[in-house]
Amino acid sequence: MAPSATAQETGRAANITSLADDLEVVYDSIRVEGALWHMVGDVDISHSGRGLRLLADEISVNMDEGSFEATGNVSFEQGGLLLNGSSMRGDIDDATLEMNDAIGVAPGPFYIRARVLRQIEPGKFEAEGGVFTPCNQTNAIWDFRSGKTTFKPGSYMKMSWPHLRVKGLPVFGLPWIYWPLQDQRRQTGLMIPTIGSSSRRGFMFSEAFFWAISRTADLTLTYEHFAQAGSGFGGEFRHTLADSANGNLKAYYFPGRERTPEEQAEGLRSFESGFALSGEHNQTLPGEFVIRLGADFISSTQFARDFQDDVNRFLQRSSYINGEVTKSWGASTISVVANSTERFNSNTNSTVGRKLPMARYSLRSTQAAGPLYVSMQSSAARLQKLSRFEVKGEAFEEGGSYSRLDAFPEVSVQLTQIPWLTFSPFFRWRSTWWSQRELAKTDEFEAKSVFRNFYETGVEMVGPSIFKIFDNPGSEYSPRMKHLIQPRLTYRRIRTLDFDGSNRVIRFDEIDSQGGDRQELTAEITTRLFGKRYPTRNADERMVSQIAEFTFGRNYDLDPGNKVLEAAGAPRVRLPWFISSRITPTDRLQLDGNMRFTPDFKPASFRVSISARSDYSRLDLTWFRGVRDFLDPDDLTLVVVEETQNTVNANARTDLFDHVLTAGAGIQLDVFQNTVRSSTASLEWNLQCCSIGVDVRRLNFADRAETQFAVLLNLAQVGSLGFDNNRR
């Protein structure tokens, strides 16, 4: 019941039905003067229909008009928005209000300070002299400041002439900004600009527009400007149309910049135009057919050298476009492939190979009867192979199109009557037909068919295997371990039938490279160590896993060989010995390695990699050495090994002082050329709602000597400022 006009009451609650049925008021005392109600002492007004709550030391309400005025420790709550201020006035019915000296928090969350804050319509606010940040410290690390701001909590924020401050220092300003505040991660709009510096391309600036097309697709369009090189344009489209369809497409185009002779005399260089295209699409079609599309295309190697910053992409020497439709049932698979690949030998020389198209059928090894297994590979293809080159600026092309049919069945027998010994003889037959052949000393083709048959037979024997189990009941690492020793012997005999060696097969892929007459024997022994340990640090149950594996072996050539070389004692296999190993003592440490040796057991080629990580650090290191091996002309009993490649790649990252500082470094060292191809270094200071750092990269390849520098600024719920090392 409403109080009388002269009532003075303390410590009671009332439903003021004259204003609205869902308005509830709590106060210590009230004075009513006609339609004006003046409430004092911890006043609390709630409106369930509006979902708002107003608290203050004193609140005056005009019950006829619905207007109010609050003073002293004013608090306002609505839809996750919580504000405090010195005074507030407004209209409950119209959902308008104005708060002075406002400070509070909105869904996101983000924190607000404003000289004047107005609600101009339900759920929509306007701020004068506003400060906004997701940082909840008393003194925010960074914030946006704007003279005028309009926002809807949980929806968006629009600022006029905002400027960003970090630790109170102005960083940059913009004429206008739109800041999405939804919980969704994908919002349409301009992304924060990116800047950097390059000793080769000059000042770098990038601006991107992100378009959230739908819940399953988005598009990013990027404009880049380089003070010395010009402008570039990029785009990336991503989609997940359904559970059975997903993919992405990324493109970049650079118009190039030509310099006049006068500019070149001043040390300014030209940049070649070009484009890059990469992407993939995977989709399951009706009938359980699967389509796979893929592309990784560059217009030229010079363009890659000018604009690729990743070392592996910088060294890219091939482009491809591929499409494939596949269906599998049981052990069978049928597919149709269309493919075009171009390999760049130099700026003026390349080789193109195309499948237009190729149909394949394969049968996985399948048990036919008892220990008898059969498998099959076959294909029918329309192929094109071209050699492109320039002579005195004039372009030439050799090669052409042709057809090829291939069938490759296999029969094997797996005899496993003895548990510790497996005996598997096999027989393979390959028949291949080409509609044309390659002419000698040229890349031209002749319209004369070639037919080749060869068979391969052999046997693989695994065992006798021996093992021993060790019990360690008190071990925290593994209470039980198993050591296995397993020898393996493989014999292969390949023989080509009714094939004239003068018929030159057109080399396209691995099908064309097989054949000949040879006998091979490989003997190796492998030792493995297994443990029953926790797969991860927080796992509840132990699992059997391999801790270490080590293989040592040798290859033998059993062909009669060249009589002259045989009489001279020349080795038939120049790098016969090999060793491989893998050590994984924990889920956080893995070491891999393989190496080949000459007949007198001198090291030749090798590859070693280490991957280690902890809660605070990670290290990845790879060392690779490639060689060319041949017989010593002066002493045919000796094998000469010439190094062709020797590179070390290392990347490390560590967190210091409980993730406050993050330091990273990377290097690619060309030991063969005694040069550092690329090096990177970064340092980040990680704060509660942002990180500040520096990133430096040095590239050093032939005509590409460049240093890049960027200041990195990552803002929570906003984005990143600064070029990083993986931007393309």
C-alpha positions in Angstrom: 0.0 0.0 0.0 1.4 3.5 -0.9 2.2 5.8 2.1 0.2 8.9 2.7 1.3 12.3 1.6 2.6 13.3 5.1 4.1 10.1 6.1 7.6 9.9 7.6 8.7 6.2 7.6 11.9 4.4 8.4 13.2 0.9 7.5 10.3 -0.2 5.2 9.8 -1.4 1.7 6.9 -0.4 -0.6 5.5 -1.3 -4.0 4.7 2.0 -5.8 1.9 0.8 -8.0 1.1 4.3 -9.2 4.3 4.3 -11.3 4.5 0.7 -12.3 3.5 -2.7 -10.9 7.1 -4.1 -11.2 8.8 -1.2 -9.4 10.2 -2.0 -5.9 11.6 0.6 -3.5 13.7 0.2 -0.3 14.6 3.2 1.8 15.2 4.3 5.4 12.9 7.3 5.4 10.6 9.1 2.9 8.9 12.4 2.5 6.0 12.7 0.1 5.0 16.1 -1.3 2.2 15.6 -3.8 3.7 13.6 -6.7 7.2 14.1 -5.5 8.7 11.4 -3.3 11.9 12.2 -1.6 13.7 9.1 -0.2 16.7 9.1 2.1 19.2 6.5 3.4 20.4 3.5 1.4 17.7 4.0 -1.2 17.3 1.0 -3.5 15.0 1.1 -6.5 14.5 -2.0 -8.7 12.5 -2.2 -12.0 12.2 -5.9 -13.0 10.6 -5.0 -16.4 13.6 -2.8 -17.3 16.1 -5.1 -15.6 17.6 -2.1 -13.8 18.6 -1.2 -10.3 19.4 2.3 -8.8 21.1 2.9 -5.5 22.0 6.2 -3.8 22.0 8.1 -0.5 19.1 10.2 -1.7 16.7 9.8 -4.5 13.8 12.0 -5.5 11.1 10.6 -7.8 8.2 12.4 -9.6 5.5 9.7 -9.5 3.5 11.4 -12.2 6.3 12.0 -14.7 8.5 9.0 -13.8 11.6 11.3 -13.6 14.1 11.0 -10.8 17.3 12.6 -9.4 19.9 10.8 -7.3 22.8 12.1 -5.3 25.5 10.6 -3.1 27.2 7.3 -3.8 25.0 6.6 -6.9 25.1 3.1 -8.4 23.3 1.9 -11.5 23.0 -1.7 -12.8 21.4 -2.9 -16.0 22.1 -5.9 -18.2 25.6 -6.5 -16.9 26.4 -2.8 -16.8 27.5 -1.5 -13.4 28.1 2.3 -13.0 29.0 4.5 -10.0 28.9 8.3 -10.0 28.5 11.5 -8.0 24.9 12.2 -9.2 22.3 11.0 -11.7 19.1 12.1 -13.2 16.7 10.6 -15.7 13.3 9.1 -16.5 12.5 5.5 -15.4 9.7 5.1 -17.9 11.6 6.4 -20.9 14.8 4.6 -19.8 16.8 7.8 -20.1 19.5 8.9 -17.6 22.5 11.1 -17.2 25.3 10.3 -14.7 28.2 12.7 -13.7 31.7 11.5 -12.9 30.8 7.9 -14.0 33.0 5.0 -13.5 32.1 1.3 -14.0 32.3 -1.9 -15.9 30.3 -3.3 -18.9 30.0 -6.8 -20.4 33.1 -7.8 -22.3 34.4 -7.0 -19.9 35.6 -3.4 -20.4 35.9 -0.6 -17.9 34.6 3.0 -18.3 35.3 6.4 -17.0 33.4 9.4 -18.3 32.8 13.0 -17.3 29.1 12.6 -18.3 27.4 9.4 -19.3 23.9 9.4 -20.8 21.5 6.6 -21.7 19.9 7.9 -24.8 17.7 4.9 -25.4 17.2 1.5 -23.7 20.6 -0.3 -23.7 22.4 2.5 -25.7 24.7 5.0 -24.0 26.7 8.2 -24.9 29.8 9.3 -23.1 31.6 12.7 -23.0 35.2 12.7 -22.1 35.3 8.9 -22.0 38.1 6.5 -21.1 37.7 2.8 -22.1 39.9 -0.2 -21.5 39.6 -4.0 -20.8 42.3 -3.6 -18.1 40.9 -3.8 -14.5 43.9 -2.2 -12.7 43.4 1.0 -10.8 45.7 2.7 -13.2 45.0 0.9 -16.6 48.1 -0.1 -18.6 46.4 1.1 -21.8 43.2 2.7 -22.7 41.3 4.5 -25.5 40.3 8.1 -24.9 37.7 9.9 -26.9 35.7 13.2 -26.6 32.5 11.5 -27.7 31.7 7.8 -27.6 28.5 5.8 -28.3 28.2 2.2 -27.1 25.8 -0.7 -26.5 27.1 -3.0 -23.7 27.7 -6.5 -25.2 27.3 -5.1 -28.8 29.6 -2.3 -30.0 31.4 0.9 -29.3 31.9 3.9 -31.7 34.5 6.6 -30.9 35.2 9.9 -32.6 38.8 11.0 -32.7 40.1 8.4 -30.2 43.7 8.0 -29.3 45.5 5.1 -27.6 47.6 5.6 -24.5 50.0 3.1 -23.1 51.2 3.8 -19.6 49.8 7.3 -20.0 51.8 8.0 -23.2 50.0 8.6 -26.5 50.8 6.0 -29.1 48.5 6.8 -32.1 45.2 8.4 -32.9 42.4 7.7 -35.4 39.6 9.8 -36.7 37.0 7.1 -35.9 37.0 3.6 -34.5 34.4 0.8 -34.2 35.0 -1.7 -31.4 32.9 -4.9 -31.3 32.0 -5.9 -27.8 30.2 -9.2 -28.4 31.4 -12.4 -26.9 31.8 -13.7 -30.5 35.4 -13.8 -31.7 34.6 -12.8 -35.3 33.4 -9.3 -36.0 33.3 -7.3 -39.3 35.4 -4.2 -39.4 38.8 -2.6 -40.0 41.6 -4.3 -38.0 44.2 -2.4 -36.1 46.9 -1.0 -38.5 50.3 -2.7 -38.7 53.6 -1.0 -39.0 57.2 -2.0 -39.3 60.6 -1.1 -40.9 62.8 -2.8 -43.4 66.3 -1.8 -44.6 65.4 -3.1 -48.1 61.7 -2.1 -48.5 61.7 1.0 -46.1 58.8 1.9 -43.8 56.1 -0.8 -43.9 52.4 -0.2 -43.3 49.5 -2.6 -43.5 45.8 -2.2 -43.0 43.3 -5.1 -43.2 39.5 -5.3 -43.4 37.9 -8.3 -41.9 34.4 -9.4 -43.2 32.5 -12.0 -41.1 30.4 -13.1 -44.0 28.5 -15.7 -42.0 29.0 -18.1 -39.1 30.9 -20.4 -41.6 32.8 -18.0 -43.8 35.0 -14.9 -43.5 37.2 -12.8 -45.7 40.3 -10.6 -44.9 41.4 -8.0 -47.4 44.8 -6.4 -46.8 46.6 -3.4 -48.3 50.3 -3.1 -47.7 52.6 -0.1 -48.5 56.4 -0.2 -48.6 58.2 3.1 -48.8 60.9 1.7 -51.2 59.0 -1.1 -53.0 55.4 0.2 -53.5 52.1 -1.3 -52.6 50.9 -4.9 -52.3 47.3 -6.3 -52.1 46.4 -9.5 -50.3 43.3 -11.5 -49.4 42.4 -14.6 -47.4 39.0 -16.5 -47.6 38.2 -19.2 -45.0 35.1 -21.3 -44.9 33.6 -24.2 -43.1 30.4 -24.8 -45.1 29.5 -27.9 -43.1 31.1 -30.7 -41.1 32.1 -32.3 -44.5 33.4 -29.2 -46.2 36.1 -26.7 -45.2 39.0 -24.9 -46.8 40.9 -21.6 -47.3 42.3 -19.5 -50.1 45.1 -17.0 -49.8 46.3 -14.6 -52.5 48.8 -11.8 -52.8 49.6 -9.5 -55.7 52.4 -7.0 -56.0 52.4 -4.6 -59.1 56.2 -4.1 -58.9 58.2 -0.9 -59.1 60.6 -0.1 -61.9 63.4 2.4 -61.3 64.8 4.8 -63.8 68.5 4.7 -64.6 68.9 7.9 -62.5 67.2 6.3 -59.5 69.3 3.2 -59.9 72.4 5.3 -59.9 71.2 6.7 -56.5 71.1 3.2 -55.1 67.3 2.6 -55.5 66.5 -0.9 -56.7 63.6 -2.2 -58.9 61.2 -4.8 -57.6 59.6 -7.3 -59.9 55.9 -7.7 -60.1 54.3 -11.0 -59.2 51.6 -12.9 -57.3 51.2 -15.9 -55.0 48.2 -18.1 -54.5 47.8 -20.9 -52.0 44.8 -22.8 -50.4 42.9 -26.0 -50.1 39.4 -27.3 -50.1 38.2 -30.6 -48.7 34.6 -31.9 -49.1 32.7 -35.2 -48.8 30.3 -35.6 -51.7 27.2 -37.9 -52.0 28.2 -41.5 -52.4 31.1 -41.1 -50.0 33.2 -39.5 -52.7 35.8 -37.0 -51.4 37.1 -34.0 -53.3 40.4 -32.4 -52.4 41.6 -29.2 -54.1 45.0 -27.6 -53.3 47.3 -24.9 -54.7 50.6 -23.3 -53.8 51.5 -21.1 -56.7 54.1 -18.4 -57.3 54.6 -16.4 -60.4 58.4 -16.5 -60.3 61.4 -17.3 -58.1 62.4 -13.6 -58.2 59.1 -12.6 -56.7 59.6 -15.2 -53.9 63.1 -13.8 -53.2 61.8 -10.3 -53.1 58.8 -10.7 -50.9 58.8 -14.0 -48.9 60.1 -13.5 -45.4 59.9 -17.2 -44.3 63.2 -18.9 -45.2 61.5 -22.0 -46.5 59.1 -20.0 -48.6 61.9 -17.8 -49.8 63.6 -20.9 -51.2 60.5 -22.1 -52.9 61.3 -23.4 -56.3 58.0 -25.0 -57.5 54.3 -24.2 -57.9 51.4 -26.6 -58.1 47.6 -26.7 -58.6 46.0 -30.0 -57.8 42.5 -31.4 -57.8 41.4 -35.0 -56.8 38.2 -36.9 -56.4 38.5 -40.2 -54.4 36.3 -43.0 -53.3 37.2 -45.9 -51.0 35.4 -49.0 -50.2 36.8 -52.0 -48.4 40.5 -52.3 -49.4 39.9 -50.5 -52.7 40.4 -46.9 -53.7 39.7 -45.2 -57.0 40.6 -41.6 -57.8 40.8 -39.1 -60.6 43.6 -36.5 -60.4 44.2 -33.3 -62.4 47.5 -31.6 -61.6 49.9 -29.0 -62.9 53.4 -28.5 -61.4 56.1 -26.1 -62.5 59.6 -26.5 -61.1 61.9 -23.4 -61.5 65.5 -24.3 -62.3 66.3 -20.6 -62.7 64.6 -17.3 -63.6 64.6 -18.3 -67.3 64.3 -22.1 -67.1 61.5 -24.3 -65.7 59.9 -27.7 -66.2 56.2 -28.2 -66.3 54.4 -31.5 -65.6 50.6 -31.9 -65.9 48.2 -34.8 -65.4 45.2 -34.1 -67.7 43.9 -36.1 -65.9 45.1 -39.4 -64.3 42.7 -42.2 -63.1 44.1 -44.5 -60.5 42.9 -47.7 -58.8 44.6 -49.3 -55.8 44.0 -52.4 -53.7 45.6 -52.5 -50.3 47.3 -55.7 -49.2 44.4 -58.0 -48.7 44.3 -61.6 -47.5 43.2 -63.8 -50.5 43.5 -67.3 -48.9 45.4 -68.4 -45.8 48.9 -66.7 -45.8 48.4 -65.4 -49.3 48.0 -61.6 -49.7 47.4 -59.6 -52.9 47.7 -55.9 -53.7 47.4 -53.8 -56.8 48.2 -50.3 -58.2 47.2 -49.2 -61.7 46.7 -46.0 -63.6 45.6 -44.5 -66.9 46.9 -41.0 -67.6 47.1 -38.2 -70.1 50.3 -36.5 -69.3 52.1 -33.3 -70.5 55.7 -32.5 -69.9 57.3 -29.2 -71.1 60.7 -27.7 -70.8 60.6 -23.9 -70.9 63.7 -21.7 -71.4 64.9 -18.4 -72.8 67.7 -17.8 -75.3 68.7 -14.1 -75.8 65.4 -13.0 -74.4 63.3 -15.2 -76.7 61.1 -17.9 -75.1 61.2 -21.5 -76.2 59.2 -24.6 -75.2 60.0 -28.3 -75.8 58.0 -31.4 -75.0 54.4 -32.3 -75.5 51.5 -34.4 -74.4 51.2 -38.2 -74.4 49.3 -41.1 -72.8 50.5 -43.7 -70.3 49.0 -47.0 -69.0 50.4 -48.8 -66.0 49.6 -51.9 -63.9 51.5 -53.1 -60.9 50.1 -56.2 -59.1 51.8 -57.9 -56.1 51.5 -61.2 -54.4 53.1 -62.0 -51.0 53.0 -64.8 -48.5 53.3 -64.2 -44.8 54.6 -67.3 -42.9 54.3 -66.7 -39.2 54.1 -70.3 -37.8 57.1 -69.4 -35.5 56.0 -66.6 -33.1 59.5 -64.9 -33.1 60.1 -65.2 -36.9 58.2 -63.8 -39.9 59.1 -65.0 -43.4 57.4 -63.1 -46.3 58.3 -63.9 -49.9 56.8 -61.6 -52.6 56.4 -61.2 -56.3 55.6 -58.0 -58.2 55.0 -57.4 -61.9 54.9 -54.0 -63.6 53.7 -53.4 -67.2 53.8 -49.9 -68.6 52.9 -48.4 -72.0 53.8 -44.9 -73.3 52.3 -43.5 -76.5 55.5 -41.6 -77.2 59.2 -41.7 -76.4 61.8 -39.1 -75.8 64.5 -38.3 -78.4 68.1 -38.5 -77.4 69.9 -35.3 -76.4 66.7 -33.3 -76.5 63.5 -32.8 -74.7 61.4 -33.4 -77.8 59.1 -36.4 -78.2 58.7 -38.9 -81.0 55.3 -40.5 -81.9 56.5 -44.0 -81.3 55.1 -46.1 -78.5 57.2 -47.8 -75.8 56.1 -50.9 -73.9 58.1 -52.2 -70.8 57.7 -55.2 -68.5 59.7 -56.0 -65.4 59.3 -58.1 -62.4 60.5 -57.8 -58.9 60.8 -60.8 -56.5 62.3 -61.2 -53.1 61.8 -62.1 -49.5 61.7 -60.3 -46.2 62.6 -62.1 -43.0 62.1 -60.5 -39.6 63.6 -62.3 -36.7 64.5 -64.3 -34.8 63.3 -61.7 -32.3 64.5 -61.9 -28.7 63.4 -59.8 -25.7 63.7 -59.5 -22.0 61.4 -57.8 -19.4 62.8 -56.0 -16.5 60.7 -55.4 -13.4 61.3 -52.2 -11.4 58.6 -52.1 -8.7 59.9 -49.1 -7.0 60.4 -47.0 -10.1 58.3 -43.8 -10.5 59.3 -43.6 -14.2 58.3 -47.1 -15.3 57.7 -50.1 -13.0 58.3 -52.5 -16.0 60.5 -52.2 -19.1 60.9 -54.4 -22.2 64.0 -54.6 -24.3 63.5 -56.1 -27.9 66.2 -57.0 -30.4 64.9 -57.7 -33.9 67.0 -58.4 -37.0 65.6 -57.9 -40.5 66.9 -59.3 -43.9 65.4 -58.2 -47.2 66.4 -59.6 -50.7 65.1 -58.0 -53.9 65.7 -59.0 -57.5 64.5 -56.7 -60.3 64.6 -57.8 -64.0 63.4 -56.0 -67.1 62.0 -58.2 -69.9 61.9 -57.6 -73.7 62.8 -53.9 -73.4 65.1 -52.2 -75.8 67.3 -49.7 -73.9 67.4 -47.4 -76.9 63.7 -46.6 -76.2 63.9 -43.6 -74.0 61.2 -43.5 -71.5 59.7 -40.0 -70.8 60.5 -39.4 -67.1 57.5 -38.0 -65.3 57.2 -39.6 -61.8 58.2 -42.7 -59.9 56.5 -45.0 -62.3 58.9 -44.1 -65.0 62.0 -44.4 -62.9 61.7 -48.1 -62.0 63.1 -51.0 -64.0 66.5 -52.2 -64.9 68.3 -55.4 -63.8 69.7 -55.5 -60.3 69.9 -57.5 -57.1 69.9 -55.9 -53.7 70.2 -57.2 -50.1 69.6 -55.1 -47.0 70.6 -56.4 -43.6 69.7 -54.5 -40.4 69.2 -55.0 -36.7 66.9 -52.9 -34.6 66.8 -52.7 -30.8 63.8 -51.1 -29.0 63.2 -50.2 -25.4 59.6 -50.0 -24.1 58.3 -48.7 -20.8 55.0 -48.5 -19.0 54.8 -44.9 -18.1 52.4 -42.0 -17.9 51.9 -40.5 -21.5 51.7 -37.0 -20.0 52.5 -35.4 -16.7 48.8 -35.2 -15.6 47.7 -38.6 -17.0 45.9 -40.9 -14.5 46.9 -44.3 -16.1 50.2 -45.6 -17.4 50.5 -46.8 -21.0 53.1 -48.9 -22.9 55.1 -46.6 -25.1 58.4 -46.8 -26.9 61.3 -45.0 -25.2 64.1 -45.6 -27.6 64.8 -47.2 -31.0 68.1 -47.8 -32.7 68.7 -49.4 -36.2 72.0 -50.3 -37.7 72.3 -51.8 -41.2 74.0 -52.2 -44.6 72.9 -52.3 -48.2 74.5 -54.8 -50.7 74.5 -54.7 -54.5 74.6 -58.4 -55.7 74.7 -57.6 -59.5 77.8 -58.8 -61.4 78.5 -55.1 -62.1 81.2 -53.6 -64.3 84.1 -56.1 -64.7 86.7 -53.3 -64.8 85.5 -51.7 -61.6 85.0 -55.1 -60.0 88.6 -56.0 -60.8 89.7 -52.7 -59.3 87.9 -53.5 -56.1 85.5 -50.6 -56.5 82.6 -50.7 -53.9 79.3 -51.5 -55.5 77.3 -49.4 -53.0 79.1 -46.1 -52.3 77.2 -45.4 -49.1 76.3 -48.9 -47.8 76.2 -48.3 -44.0 73.3 -46.6 -42.3 72.2 -45.8 -38.8 68.9 -44.4 -37.5 67.6 -43.7 -34.1 64.7 -42.2 -32.1 64.7 -41.4 -28.4 61.6 -40.2 -26.6 62.2 -40.6 -22.8 59.3 -38.3 -22.0 56.4 -36.6 -23.9 58.4 -33.4 -23.8 61.7 -34.6 -25.3 62.3 -36.2 -28.7 65.6 -36.9 -30.5 65.7 -38.2 -34.1 68.7 -39.0 -36.2 69.9 -40.9 -39.3 73.3 -41.1 -41.0 74.9 -42.9 -43.9 78.6 -44.0 -44.1 81.1 -44.9 -46.8 82.4 -48.5 -47.1 85.3 -47.6 -44.7 82.7 -46.2 -42.3 83.4 -42.5 -42.8 80.4 -40.2 -42.2 78.6 -38.9 -45.2 75.1 -37.5 -45.1 73.1 -37.1 -41.9 70.1 -35.5 -40.3 69.7 -34.8 -36.5 66.7 -33.1 -34.8 65.9 -32.3 -31.2 62.6 -31.1 -29.8 62.4 -30.2 -26.1 59.8 -28.3 -24.2 58.8 -27.5 -20.6 56.2 -25.3 -18.9 58.3 -22.3 -19.7 60.5 -23.1 -22.7 60.7 -24.8 -26.0 63.7 -25.7 -28.3 63.6 -27.1 -31.8 66.9 -27.8 -33.6 67.6 -29.6 -36.9 71.0 -30.2 -38.5 71.1 -31.5 -42.0 74.1 -32.4 -44.3 73.6 -33.5 -47.9 76.4 -34.9 -50.0 77.4 -36.0 -53.5 79.3 -39.3 -53.6 81.4 -40.8 -56.3 84.5 -43.0 -56.8 87.9 -41.5 -56.6 89.3 -41.3 -60.2 92.8 -42.0 -59.0 91.8 -44.9 -56.6 88.6 -46.6 -57.5 88.6 -48.4 -54.1 87.9 -45.1 -52.4 84.6 -43.2 -52.2 84.8 -39.4 -52.4 82.1 -37.5 -50.5 81.5 -33.9 -51.5 79.2 -31.7 -49.3 76.4 -30.1 -51.2 74.3 -28.8 -48.3 74.9 -28.2 -44.6 72.3 -26.2 -42.6 71.4 -25.8 -39.0 67.9 -24.5 -38.0 67.2 -23.6 -34.4 64.3 -21.9 -32.7 64.0 -21.3 -29.0 61.4 -19.6 -26.8 61.3 -19.2 -23.0 59.2 -17.4 -20.4 60.9 -15.6 -17.6 59.7 -14.4 -14.2 56.5 -16.5 -14.3 55.6 -15.5 -17.9 56.2 -11.8 -17.3 58.9 -11.7 -20.0 59.0 -13.9 -23.1 62.2 -14.2 -25.2 62.5 -15.9 -28.5 65.3 -16.5 -31.0 65.8 -18.3 -34.2 68.6 -18.9 -36.7 69.3 -20.7 -40.0 73.0 -21.3 -40.5 74.4 -22.3 -43.8 77.5 -24.2 -42.6 78.5 -25.1 -46.2 78.6 -21.4 -47.3 79.7 -20.2 -43.8 76.8 -17.7 -43.7 73.8 -16.9 -41.5 70.8 -17.2 -43.8 68.3 -15.8 -41.4 68.1 -14.8 -37.7 65.3 -13.6 -35.5 65.1 -12.2 -32.0 62.1 -11.1 -30.0 61.3 -9.9 -26.5 57.8 -9.4 -25.1 56.7 -7.9 -21.8 53.4 -9.6 -20.9 51.0 -7.7 -18.8 47.5 -8.5 -17.7 45.7 -7.0 -20.7 48.5 -6.4 -23.2 52.0 -7.3 -24.2 54.7 -5.0 -25.5 57.8 -6.2 -27.4 60.3 -5.8 -30.1 60.9 -8.1 -33.1 64.0 -8.1 -35.3 64.7 -10.3 -38.3 67.8 -10.5 -40.6 67.7 -12.1 -44.0 70.9 -12.8 -46.0 70.5 -14.6 -49.3 72.5 -13.8 -52.4 70.7 -10.5 -53.6 68.5 -10.4 -50.5 70.2 -8.7 -47.6 67.5 -7.2 -45.4 66.9 -6.2 -41.7 63.3 -5.9 -40.5 62.3 -4.3 -37.2 59.0 -3.9 -35.5 57.6 -2.8 -32.1 54.9 -5.3 -31.2 51.8 -4.2 -29.2 49.1 -6.8 -28.5 45.9 -5.4 -26.9 43.4 -7.6 -25.2 40.1 -7.7 -27.2 41.5 -5.3 -29.8 44.3 -6.8 -31.8 48.0 -6.5 -32.6 50.2 -3.6 -33.8 53.5 -4.5 -35.6 54.7 -6.8 -38.3 55.5 -10.3 -37.1 57.7 -13.0 -38.7 54.9 -15.1 -40.1 52.7 -12.3 -41.6 52.8 -14.0 -45.1 
